[in-house]
Amino acid sequence: MILLGAAIAVAAPTLAQQAARTTVQQEFDAATALQDKRDFVAALAAWTALEGRVKNPRTRALVLARKSGALLSLDRKDEAAAAARASLAGLPAGDASVQEDRFNAFIALGRIAEAALDYASAAQAFGEAERIAQDPVAKIVAGRGLVQTQTFVDPAAAAQALTRLDGAVASVPTDAGVKATVQKLRGQLLLNQGAFAASRQATGEAVKLLGGLTAKTNLDDVEVRSNYAIAALLEGRKDEARQYMAMTGAGRIEKGSFDPGPQMKVPECGGEAGLKPADVAVVDFNIGDDGVVRDSAPVYAAGGGQVALEFARAARNWSWTPEQVTKMPRFFRYRVRAELRCSTAFERPSIASYLDGELGAWLELKKVAPPPMLTGSDAAILPQLRVQLAEVERAEGGSALALVPILHQLVANNVVGREEAGQFARRELAILIANGAPPVARLSIEPATLLADTTEGWKPAVYARIITPLLTAQPYAADPEARSAIRLMIADKVREDRPRARLLLGEVGAESALPQNHPFRVGALVRLASLEQQAGDSAAATAAFAKSGLSAQQCALVDSQPRMLGYNGSGDQFPLEAQMWGFEGWTAMQYDISAEGKVVNQRVVVAYPPFVFGDAGLGLIKTARYEKSYRPDGGLGCGGSSLRVNFRLPH
């Protein structure tokens, strides 16, 4: 690319100017060469030096576009996103000569958001890239990201994007790998729409395009074979499913083993995502050499795309010990899948729901009528919300208090990208401040304004760094209810950092200005009980839970847990099909124990491989017998108990 060809001066340039101009072009070419050679450290240094030298805004924007790519390759995502956005602001949308750089900037933003599991923002960026793509190959690159992310944000839009992707693939010669990727995307979309038979057929085409069920296996083979197996299992074709599962390597580690990690915890039901006990997801993740999960992504969810994304976020807090990692084959660690459900042992009250309620109550006092109730998916109601927003703006102006309920819904809409949601949040906050909203009402939206500026707000340390200053900022510092809400929000994010989470929760539980039964105080004590139990301190867990005033008989908290007496039946629950295919695995279950000593309400919370050993584990635990418990109210003898069953074959 010639940077300065369009910048011709009226007067003939001097020799010094020509030399300087040539030097800038040479530096640009040299930085490009370094990036092409994948020497990203050197390329970044070259782009940074050139950025400081050039004065022309268009040229600087081109440098920032290339610099963004180097930063992304070095995993400096926030800086890469900032550089990409700055380049887009400086590159004219109507200039055909810079469309390739604009395309690459949008692709970079899409990949950054996708890696952060911000699929709404990713879909927006990939959509912009697809819109300006200048050739079918570019449309295929953008279409891949668009279908992948919209599957979990807006399935109807994903189906439309898939049709366009089919057209792009059909218009140019493509290899089998590209065609297999399209079929995999089609199968995953159908899987999450509950069309299991159609999903299996589409994914089967992907398997064939990659060479079929051969002994030669790479990560692409593992992915599509696993997707096929999941679709077949959910369709009820168990023998076929296990044949494909066997060819992924899942449950068949000949040398070594895959055991649950000590930090492999599922999220509690309830909370900000509103997880329900019936929600189930399959998550794909990879484990680094240090035992920490590096990346995760949703595969399937019964409960909607946001359920899938929430479980994928939870997986990023998992880790394994160095000893466990040494037993895992490296290839296996690159693509692991597990079946997940939320935990009912300690359901977390939602902080956001309480704050939203306080905002609604204040708006009611201010005589602000709520907008008409909209029903349907987030994707379906988004256009209607935009119409409502425009109508109120025309009728009452751009700073009317009546805009707040609509802006609040737009911020919460899962189809709205992070940056646009941040713009809506900042407008809402400004209106609330101008109208003297109380601290808890303001707090319902202010965190969204702060987190909109980072792509890594999902990381506990980043979230805590951004939100913690609110504790000492007015009006929150002087408001015990707002302070408690902030501490709870931070504690929920950093709960793997037990000392910090314990301190925050303890401060809320001891907040004398809160009533004994305040939802924040109760929520903090329930969370603290869960944290203490995970740390193995049952006495502290019992004490914290008792202070909450709740009466549930969690097994972890009762003074004397019912003793297991044994199992009815033979106890031989190893699934015959799993034995035939040589599968091993495990399942973690939760269940309640009745006062009569019988197991009730049993459910799987984690299982590996997905959908293979769940029924067998439940079949075993439901035969367990416990000693009877006296309960004056006739309730459960013990609720929220847990047990893990390992299924091992003799070696």
C-alpha positions in Angstrom: 0.0 0.0 0.0 1.3 3.5 -1.0 0.4 5.7 1.9 1.3 9.1 0.5 0.3 8.9 -3.1 -2.9 10.8 -2.5 -1.2 13.6 -0.6 0.2 15.6 -3.5 1.1 19.2 -2.7 0.3 22.0 -5.1 4.0 23.2 -5.0 6.7 20.8 -5.9 8.2 19.1 -2.8 11.7 19.9 -1.8 14.4 17.2 -1.8 14.2 17.1 2.0 10.5 16.6 1.9 10.9 13.8 -0.7 13.4 12.1 1.5 11.2 12.3 4.6 8.3 11.0 2.6 10.2 8.1 1.3 11.4 7.3 4.8 7.9 7.2 6.2 6.9 4.8 3.4 9.9 2.7 4.0 9.1 2.5 7.7 5.6 1.5 6.9 6.8 -1.2 4.6 9.3 -2.4 7.1 6.7 -2.7 9.9 4.4 -4.5 7.5 7.2 -7.0 6.7 7.8 -7.7 10.4 4.1 -8.3 10.9 3.9 -10.6 7.9 6.8 -12.6 9.4 4.8 -12.8 12.7 7.5 -10.9 14.6 4.8 -9.1 16.5 7.0 -7.6 19.2 9.3 -5.9 16.6 6.3 -5.0 14.5 4.5 -3.3 17.4 7.7 -1.3 18.2 7.8 -0.2 14.5 4.2 0.8 14.4 4.4 2.7 17.7 7.5 4.7 16.4 5.7 5.4 13.1 2.5 6.5 14.9 4.5 9.1 16.8 6.0 10.4 13.6 3.2 10.8 11.1 1.0 13.9 11.2 -1.6 13.1 8.5 -4.8 11.8 10.3 -5.6 9.3 7.5 -2.0 7.9 7.6 -2.0 7.7 11.3 -5.3 5.8 11.2 -3.8 3.3 8.8 -0.9 2.8 11.2 -3.3 2.3 14.1 -5.2 -0.3 12.1 -2.0 -2.3 11.5 -0.8 -1.7 15.1 -4.1 -3.2 16.4 -3.3 -6.5 14.7 0.1 -6.7 16.3 -1.4 -5.9 19.7 -4.0 -8.6 19.3 -1.4 -11.2 18.3 0.4 -10.3 21.6 -2.9 -10.8 23.5 -3.0 -7.1 24.6 -6.7 -7.0 23.8 -7.8 -3.8 25.4 -5.0 -1.9 23.7 -5.8 -3.7 20.4 -9.5 -2.7 20.7 -8.6 0.9 21.4 -6.3 1.1 18.4 -8.9 -0.5 16.1 -11.6 1.9 17.2 -9.3 4.9 16.8 -8.4 3.7 13.3 -12.0 3.3 12.3 -12.7 6.9 13.5 -9.9 8.2 11.2 -10.5 6.0 8.1 -13.3 7.5 5.9 -16.1 5.0 5.3 -16.5 6.2 1.8 -12.8 5.8 0.8 -12.5 2.5 -1.2 -8.7 2.5 -0.8 -8.9 1.9 3.0 -11.8 -0.6 3.1 -9.4 -3.5 3.6 -8.0 -1.9 6.7 -11.5 -1.0 8.0 -12.5 -4.6 7.4 -9.5 -5.9 9.4 -10.2 -3.5 12.2 -13.8 -4.7 12.5 -12.6 -8.3 12.4 -10.1 -7.6 15.2 -12.9 -6.0 17.3 -15.1 -9.1 16.6 -12.4 -11.5 17.7 -11.6 -9.6 20.8 -15.2 -9.5 21.9 -15.7 -13.2 20.9 -12.7 -14.2 23.1 -14.3 -12.2 26.0 -17.6 -14.0 25.5 -19.2 -10.7 24.7 -21.0 -12.2 21.8 -23.4 -9.3 21.2 -20.5 -6.9 20.6 -18.7 -9.5 18.5 -21.8 -10.0 16.3 -22.0 -6.3 15.7 -18.4 -6.0 14.7 -18.5 -9.1 12.4 -21.7 -7.7 10.9 -20.0 -4.5 10.0 -17.0 -6.4 8.6 -19.4 -8.5 6.4 -21.2 -5.4 5.2 -18.0 -3.8 3.8 -16.2 -7.0 2.7 -15.0 -6.6 -0.8 -14.7 -10.2 -1.9 -16.3 -13.6 -1.1 -13.3 -14.7 0.9 -13.6 -11.7 3.2 -17.3 -12.4 3.5 -16.6 -15.9 4.5 -14.2 -14.7 7.3 -16.8 -12.3 8.6 -19.6 -14.7 8.2 -17.9 -17.4 10.3 -17.7 -15.1 13.3 -21.2 -13.7 12.7 -22.9 -17.1 12.7 -20.9 -18.4 15.6 -21.8 -15.5 17.9 -25.3 -14.8 16.7 -26.2 -18.5 17.4 -26.1 -17.6 21.1 -27.4 -14.0 20.8 -30.0 -13.9 17.9 -30.6 -17.4 16.3 -33.0 -15.9 13.7 -30.3 -13.5 12.6 -27.7 -16.3 12.7 -29.9 -18.3 10.2 -30.0 -15.3 7.8 -26.2 -14.9 8.1 -25.7 -18.6 7.4 -27.7 -18.2 4.2 -25.4 -15.4 3.1 -22.4 -17.4 4.1 -23.6 -20.3 1.9 -23.8 -17.9 -1.0 -20.3 -16.6 -0.4 -18.9 -20.1 -0.2 -20.7 -21.2 -3.4 -19.3 -18.2 -5.4 -15.6 -19.1 -5.1 -13.6 -22.3 -5.1 -13.1 -23.4 -1.4 -11.4 -26.3 0.2 -13.1 -29.1 2.2 -12.1 -27.4 5.5 -14.0 -24.2 4.7 -17.1 -26.2 3.7 -16.8 -28.3 6.8 -16.7 -25.2 9.0 -19.9 -23.9 7.4 -21.6 -27.3 8.0 -20.4 -27.3 11.6 -21.9 -23.9 12.2 -25.1 -25.0 10.6 -25.2 -28.0 12.9 -24.5 -26.0 16.0 -27.2 -23.5 15.2 -29.7 -26.3 14.7 -28.5 -28.1 17.9 -29.2 -25.0 19.9 -32.6 -24.6 18.3 -33.6 -28.1 19.4 -33.5 -29.6 15.8 -31.4 -32.5 16.8 -31.9 -34.7 13.8 -31.2 -31.9 11.3 -28.2 -30.9 13.4 -26.8 -34.4 13.3 -27.2 -34.5 9.5 -25.5 -31.2 9.0 -22.7 -32.1 11.3 -22.4 -35.5 9.7 -21.6 -33.7 6.4 -18.8 -31.8 8.2 -17.4 -35.0 9.5 -17.3 -36.4 5.9 -15.7 -33.3 4.5 -12.9 -33.6 7.0 -12.3 -37.2 6.0 -14.8 -39.2 7.9 -14.4 -41.4 11.0 -10.8 -42.3 10.5 -8.0 -42.9 13.1 -6.4 -39.6 11.9 -7.7 -37.0 14.3 -7.0 -33.3 14.7 -8.8 -30.6 16.7 -11.3 -29.9 13.9 -12.2 -33.6 13.8 -12.6 -33.7 17.5 -15.0 -30.7 17.5 -17.3 -31.9 14.7 -17.4 -35.5 15.9 -18.3 -34.3 19.4 -21.0 -32.1 18.0 -22.4 -35.0 16.1 -22.3 -37.2 19.2 -24.2 -34.6 21.3 -26.9 -34.2 18.6 -27.3 -38.0 18.3 -27.5 -38.5 22.1 -30.1 -35.8 22.4 -32.0 -37.4 19.5 -31.9 -40.7 21.2 -29.5 -42.5 18.9 -27.2 -43.7 21.6 -25.2 -46.3 19.8 -24.4 -44.0 16.9 -23.5 -41.2 19.4 -21.1 -43.3 21.3 -19.4 -44.4 18.1 -18.7 -40.8 17.2 -17.8 -39.9 20.8 -15.3 -42.8 20.8 -13.5 -41.2 17.9 -13.0 -37.9 19.7 -10.8 -39.4 22.4 -13.2 -38.2 25.1 -13.4 -40.8 28.0 -10.7 -42.9 26.3 -7.3 -41.8 27.7 -5.1 -44.8 27.4 -2.2 -43.3 29.3 -3.2 -40.9 32.1 -6.5 -39.7 33.4 -8.9 -36.7 33.5 -10.2 -36.1 37.0 -12.3 -33.1 38.2 -10.2 -30.1 39.1 -10.2 -28.8 42.7 -11.6 -25.5 41.4 -14.1 -27.0 39.0 -17.2 -25.4 40.5 -20.5 -24.6 38.7 -22.3 -21.3 39.3 -25.1 -21.2 41.8 -28.6 -21.1 40.5 -30.2 -17.6 40.5 -27.7 -14.8 40.6 -27.4 -12.1 37.9 -27.8 -14.5 35.0 -31.0 -16.0 36.5 -29.9 -19.6 36.1 -32.5 -22.2 36.6 -32.1 -25.8 37.9 -33.4 -27.1 34.6 -30.8 -25.2 32.5 -28.1 -27.4 31.0 -25.1 -26.5 28.9 -22.1 -28.1 27.2 -19.0 -26.0 27.4 -15.7 -26.4 25.4 -12.5 -25.3 27.1 -8.7 -25.8 27.0 -6.3 -26.3 29.9 -2.9 -24.6 29.9 0.3 -26.2 31.1 -0.2 -24.5 34.5 -3.6 -26.2 34.9 -5.6 -23.0 34.4 -8.4 -22.8 31.8 -7.2 -20.6 29.0 -10.3 -20.2 26.9 -13.8 -21.5 26.9 -16.8 -21.3 24.6 -20.4 -22.4 24.6 -21.4 -25.5 22.5 -25.0 -26.2 23.5 -27.6 -25.0 26.0 -31.1 -25.9 26.9 -32.2 -22.6 28.4 -31.0 -20.1 25.8 -27.8 -18.6 24.6 -27.2 -16.5 27.7 -27.3 -19.7 29.8 -24.5 -21.1 27.5 -22.4 -18.0 27.8 -22.8 -17.9 31.6 -21.5 -21.5 32.0 -18.7 -20.7 29.6 -17.7 -17.8 31.8 -17.8 -20.0 34.9 -15.4 -22.4 33.3 -12.7 -19.7 33.1 -12.3 -19.9 36.8 -11.4 -23.6 36.8 -8.0 -25.0 37.4 -6.2 -28.3 37.9 -3.2 -29.2 40.0 0.2 -29.6 38.3 0.1 -33.3 39.3 -3.3 -33.7 37.5 -2.0 -31.9 34.4 0.9 -34.2 34.0 -1.5 -37.1 33.6 -3.5 -35.4 30.8 -2.2 -35.9 27.2 -1.4 -32.4 25.7 -3.7 -33.0 22.7 -6.6 -33.9 25.0 -6.2 -30.7 27.0 -6.7 -28.5 24.0 -10.4 -29.4 23.6 -12.3 -30.7 26.7 -16.0 -30.7 27.0 -18.3 -31.1 30.0 -22.0 -31.1 30.7 -23.0 -28.5 33.3 -26.0 -27.4 35.5 -26.2 -24.8 38.2 -25.9 -25.6 41.9 -29.0 -25.4 44.1 -27.0 -25.8 47.3 -26.8 -22.1 47.9 -29.0 -20.1 45.5 -27.8 -16.5 45.3 -30.3 -13.7 45.4 -29.8 -11.3 42.5 -28.2 -7.9 43.4 -29.2 -6.4 40.0 -32.9 -7.4 40.5 -33.0 -5.6 43.8 -31.3 -2.5 42.4 -33.7 -2.5 39.4 -36.6 -2.7 41.8 -35.3 0.3 43.7 -35.0 2.3 40.5 -38.5 1.3 39.5 -39.9 2.4 42.8 -38.2 5.8 42.6 -39.4 6.3 39.0 -42.9 5.5 40.2 -42.6 8.2 42.9 -41.5 10.6 40.2 -44.7 9.8 38.3 -42.8 8.2 35.4 -45.1 5.7 33.7 -43.4 2.5 32.5 -43.4 2.0 28.7 -45.7 -0.6 27.2 -44.6 -4.1 28.1 -42.8 -6.0 25.3 -42.7 -9.7 25.0 -40.5 -12.0 23.0 -36.8 -12.6 22.7 -34.2 -9.8 23.2 -33.7 -9.8 19.4 -37.4 -9.5 18.8 -38.0 -6.6 21.2 -34.9 -4.6 20.4 -36.4 -2.8 17.3 -39.5 -2.0 19.3 -37.3 -0.5 22.1 -35.5 1.7 19.6 -38.9 2.9 18.3 -40.1 3.7 21.9 -36.8 5.6 22.6 -37.2 7.7 19.4 -40.9 8.5 20.2 -40.1 9.7 23.8 -37.2 11.8 22.5 -39.4 13.5 20.0 -42.2 14.1 22.5 -40.2 15.1 25.6 -36.6 15.7 24.6 -33.3 13.9 24.8 -32.9 14.3 28.6 -36.5 13.4 29.7 -36.8 11.2 32.8 -39.3 9.1 30.8 -36.3 7.8 28.8 -34.8 6.0 31.8 -36.9 2.8 31.7 -36.3 2.4 27.9 -32.6 3.1 28.2 -32.4 0.6 31.1 -34.0 -2.1 29.0 -31.6 -1.3 26.1 -28.6 -1.7 28.4 -29.8 -5.0 29.6 -30.7 -6.3 26.2 -28.4 -9.2 25.3 -28.3 -8.3 21.6 -26.9 -4.8 22.2 -23.2 -4.7 22.0 -21.0 -3.5 24.9 -20.0 -0.2 23.4 -23.6 0.8 22.4 -24.9 -0.4 25.8 -22.3 1.8 27.4 -23.6 4.8 25.4 -27.1 4.1 26.6 -25.9 3.6 30.2 -24.1 6.9 30.2 -27.2 8.7 28.9 -29.3 7.1 31.6 -26.9 7.9 34.4 -26.7 11.5 33.3 -30.5 11.8 33.5 -30.6 10.1 36.9 -28.0 12.5 38.3 -29.8 15.5 36.9 -33.0 14.4 38.6 -31.5 13.6 42.0 -31.9 9.8 41.9 -31.0 8.1 45.2 -27.7 6.1 45.3 -29.2 2.6 45.0 -31.1 3.8 41.9 -28.0 5.2 40.3 -26.0 2.1 41.2 -28.4 0.0 39.0 -26.6 1.6 36.0 -23.3 3.2 36.9 -21.2 -0.1 36.8 -22.3 -0.5 33.2 -20.9 2.9 32.3 -17.5 1.9 33.8 -17.3 -1.6 32.3 -18.2 -0.5 28.8 -14.6 0.8 28.3 -12.9 -2.5 28.6 -13.1 -5.8 26.7 -11.9 -7.7 29.8 -14.5 -6.8 32.4 -15.3 -10.5 32.7 -11.9 -11.1 34.4 -12.3 -10.9 38.2 -9.3 -8.8 38.8 -10.2 -6.3 36.1 -13.8 -6.1 37.3 -12.7 -5.5 40.9 -10.2 -2.8 39.8 -12.9 -0.9 37.9 -15.7 -1.2 40.5 -13.9 -0.9 43.8 -13.4 2.9 43.6 -17.2 3.3 43.8 -16.9 2.3 47.5 -15.2 5.6 48.3 -17.0 7.7 45.7 -20.1 9.8 46.6 -23.0 9.3 46.8 -22.2 5.6 47.5 -19.7 6.0 50.3 -22.3 7.6 52.5 -25.0 5.1 51.8 -24.8 1.7 53.6 -27.2 0.0 51.2 -25.2 1.1 48.1 -21.9 0.2 49.8 -23.2 -3.3 50.6 -24.4 -3.8 47.0 -21.0 -2.8 45.6 -19.2 -5.2 48.0 -21.6 -8.0 47.0 -21.0 -7.3 43.3 -17.2 -7.5 43.8 -17.4 -10.5 46.0 -19.4 -12.4 43.4 -16.7 -11.7 40.8 -13.6 -12.5 43.0 -15.1 -15.5 44.9 -12.2 -17.7 43.9 -10.0 -15.3 45.9 -11.5 -16.6 49.1 -9.8 -14.2 51.6 -10.9 -11.1 49.6 -14.4 -12.5 49.1 -14.7 -13.5 52.7 -13.7 -10.0 53.9 -16.2 -8.3 51.6 -19.1 -10.6 52.5 -18.3 -10.3 56.2 -18.4 -6.5 56.0 -21.9 -6.7 54.4 -23.1 -9.3 57.0 -21.8 -7.1 59.8 -23.3 -3.8 58.4 -25.2 -2.5 61.4 -27.1 0.1 59.3 -28.9 -2.7 57.4 -31.9 -4.4 58.9 -31.4 -8.0 59.9 -33.5 -9.3 57.1 -32.3 -7.0 54.4 -31.7 -8.9 51.1 -28.1 -7.8 50.8 -27.3 -8.9 54.3 -29.1 -12.3 53.8 -27.4 -12.6 50.4 -24.0 -11.9 51.8 -24.4 -14.5 54.6 -25.7 -17.2 52.2 -22.7 -16.5 49.9 -20.3 -16.6 53.0 -21.8 -19.9 54.1 -21.1 -21.3 50.6 -17.6 -20.0 50.6 -16.8 -21.4 54.1 -18.2 -24.8 53.1 -16.0 -24.9 50.0 -13.0 -24.1 52.2 -13.9 -27.0 54.4 -15.0 -25.0 57.4 -18.5 -26.4 58.1 -18.7 -24.7 61.5 -18.2 -21.3 60.0 -20.6 -22.1 57.2 -23.2 -23.2 59.7 -22.7 -20.0 61.7 -23.0 -17.7 58.7 -26.1 -19.5 57.4 -27.8 -19.4 60.8 -27.3 -15.6 60.9 -29.2 -15.3 57.5 -32.4 -16.3 59.2 -33.1 -18.9 56.5 -34.4 -22.4 57.4 -33.2 -24.6 54.6 -31.5 -27.8 55.8 -28.4 -27.8 53.6 -26.5 -31.0 54.2 -23.3 -29.0 54.6 -24.8 -27.1 57.5 -26.9 -29.4 59.6 -25.3 -30.3 62.9 -25.3 -34.0 62.2 -25.5 -35.2 58.7 -27.5 -38.4 58.0 -25.1 -41.4 57.7 -25.1 -43.4 54.5 -26.2 -47.0 55.2 -25.5 -48.4 51.8 -27.1 -49.0 48.4 -30.1 -51.0 47.4 -29.5 -53.4 44.5 -26.2 -54.6 43.1 -24.5 -51.3 42.7 -23.3 -52.3 39.3 -24.3 -49.1 37.4 -21.6 -48.9 34.7 -23.4 -48.3 31.5 -23.2 -51.3 29.1 -22.7 -49.0 26.1 -19.9 -47.2 27.8 -18.2 -50.5 28.6 -18.6 -51.6 25.0 -16.8 -48.5 23.7 -14.3 -48.4 26.5 -15.4 -45.1 28.0 -14.4 -43.8 31.4 -15.6 -40.7 33.1 -17.4 -39.2 36.1 -20.4 -37.4 37.2 -21.0 -35.0 40.1 -24.5 -34.9 41.5 -26.6 -33.0 44.0 -29.6 -34.4 45.9 -31.7 -34.1 49.0 -32.2 -36.7 51.7 -35.7 -37.1 53.1 -36.4 -37.5 56.8 -37.0 -41.2 56.0 -33.4 -41.5 54.6 -34.3 -41.7 51.0 -32.6 -39.8 48.2 -34.9 -37.3 46.4 -34.5 -34.5 43.8 -31.3 -36.0 42.5 -29.7 -34.1 39.5 -26.4 -34.0 37.6 -24.4 -30.8 37.9 -21.2 -31.8 36.1 -20.5 -34.8 33.9 -17.7 -35.9 31.7 -18.0 -36.8 28.8 -21.3 -35.0 28.2 -24.5 -37.0 28.4 -22.7 -40.4 28.9 -22.6 -41.2 32.6 -25.4 -38.9 33.9 -28.2 -41.5 33.9 -25.9 -44.1 35.4 -24.8 -41.8 38.2 -28.4 -40.9 39.0 -29.4 -44.5 38.9 -26.8 -45.3 41.5 -27.5 -42.5 43.9 -31.2 -43.0 43.9 -30.6 -46.4 45.5 -28.6 -45.0 48.4 -30.0 -45.4 51.9 -29.3 -42.9 54.7 -30.2 -43.0 58.4 -33.5 -41.4 59.3 -33.6 -37.8 60.6 -36.1 -36.2 63.0 -37.5 -33.0 61.7 -40.3 -31.4 63.7 -41.7 -29.7 60.5 -41.6 -32.9 58.6 -39.3 -31.3 56.0 -36.1 -32.6 54.5 -33.6 -34.4 56.6 -30.8 -32.9 54.6 -30.9 -30.8 51.4 -28.2 -29.9 48.9 -25.9 -32.9 49.4 -23.4 -33.8 46.8 -21.5 -36.8 45.6 -19.2 -37.6 42.7 -19.1 -41.0 41.1 -16.1 -42.2 39.0 -16.6 -44.7 36.3 -13.3 -46.6 35.7 -12.6 -49.7 33.7 -10.0 -52.2 34.8 -6.6 -51.6 33.1 
